[in-house]
């Protein structure tokens, strides 16, 4: 299997009080993530790329590539509703030094299998980079279609599964694609253990918990499922439970974790965003206090 495997965190984008990218905080985040021993680093929805203009995307990716300096693969999500725009974003990513692209199909109007395959194929033909398909709820990729795309577009070697229920989808995907595609999880990574048992070969969580996910992964690879479950339940699921309560609250939660650790100067999330209310802020404070007490193996 030649696709991407392991723990590949998605970076959060730090912003300063002027709503500009805070590149110093970003550099600290990257270094801390790499120190965890991860298998790759991504820039994607978890990085608020939908709120970045094209120049900011290029600047952000270039900064990531420069800081990573070839230590692990860098993945850039270049999804777009139009094929021509997706091609431009893919070229931008390749020129900035990305090692891989991640793409979900156009999601505003439902597209048939041929249209989706042509969209991915056109992007692939414009670059030399390997491609990770992203199966998202707003534009699902059934297992049979994933395999068909992989067979017609050789650059596609990995699929990130986020269609609910993710465990069932990961199992079906792994069975359908065999060794042709590496199956990764997403959606916060809370079902990593269950996906691993069913053929999943990693996940793409938020970078704020890179160390925690690497600890779980190490247990799984060593055949120690009991400790993997305990780590996930104690360190990761409480964060997911709060972060996915409403809208994009997860941005606030994960940025608060990085701010607490001194990695980010602020926990600012670009608008529009669902601001946490007073009750949620108290819950977040309790969560951060709890995480401070966790000791990883």
Steps between C-alpha positions, in 0.01 A plus 500: 500500500661826384256753641533719806483328839525592867416819689484805274376800701328798344647830612284772652564848363588755769377858453613816678281784627511659155359183339831426331670158500734477799800330342698483825223300668472287188871417516465390863200284411687331217805427714293360785306283257817365342648435845211258561637275224211536256497348151391813316348847540195640324340834417127452456157583642643475851728786392200720408608501136147592393560837670839562339540680170721354230806705599461400865478134402824529306673688781380253763605196301839648413564570867404144590718349229798715604464408868442129441805495271430156359476322834151364421262532204292820485143463377291788362125487452424658162130419474285744303150499347633553149757288319694797358532660845601166655773467236632847582507422872675169432767675296543758775551219750755321285691822436505574874657161569212280615565126482138395461157638419175421678175547307131441557255502206295811411228523763250773406317291241497118508731358233492158338796265508628604158501870588681435827759278333558755224541776759764306692670383182530852361662622822738205501606565142597858591744398777742221586388466862333196660138559597299417810127475431286650775166332564294767678132506604415779255651305211533128584721263304356147503761224521436382144553852367820542703641185344390605151667840539820337624506266201451784253718758677822329618608804708216424741642266765321595824148580619400688813165373628269747676153392392290396798503247650874512445577156644257328264620707206866430578428126521314497170767713337786278619321189375425655161837658421727229641862603462428751221425784742612576852195580716536784751247627750409858582213684669717570803648150521279380785437162338862423414508175698182363342611604151843341553338165581307518175788583268556871560865596473504826694315824554527874444414670833556856620864586564415615852498135611779357288679347799184335628420346162856378457475330839181324390658405166809356666280281718302378201809419298640310800178296527402663829136586432406533867741787564406657167135507606580645842715776353236591244220501755694707756681749277324530167128425529436771762640755255290366212188489715527869581630611162222344299213631711412773253607656172871566484557498875784253442719785370461685829570187705813393317641852478439541874708187561787647300468836674503332843828331409657826383510393136243758379488860617123512447213259443335726242275330245421693184137600454246384433524267795281360777632676808486288817250619760578539871407142586719365222790721608477354850495150352802587289686628805425176685619299200828691478560446873433129452741474206771667707491200733544237227835324481573314178709181494 
